[in-house]
Amino acid sequence: QVQLVESGGGLVQAGGSLRLSCAASGRAFSHIGVGWFRQTPGKEREFLAVISGGGVRTDYADSVKGRFIISRDNAKNTVYLEINTLKPEDTAVYYCASTIIWGTRASTDFTSWGQGTRVTVSP
């Protein structure tokens, strides 16, 4: 089905910004919602944001609203996650995933996942 590849992670100082990319294959990319999640060892996978196929609708977790911005460029088959004012607690592996269900935040409703990109925030 859809194949996703994350990139853009790295080591960043607290207070800085980072933009993650999620590159997708598939001719129906503009009809598929894409979300971002993150996970730290010992913790449950956390929903961050999701964007509709056309990029008009977005949904953010309360914990990141105002700092994180999700966007997409369907001409490039890419979804982005801009992370501003980075904090040490943002350190995690970040994943993108696709869904055809709008309104969900459940990881089980996202059927295709990338391998993740690691973000490390230093104090």
Salt bridges, closest charged atoms under 4 A:
GLU46 OE1 - ARG38 NE 2.86
ASP59 OD2 - ARG105 NE 2.87
ASP90 OD1 - ARG38 NH1 2.87
ASP90 OD2 - ARG67 NH1 2.84
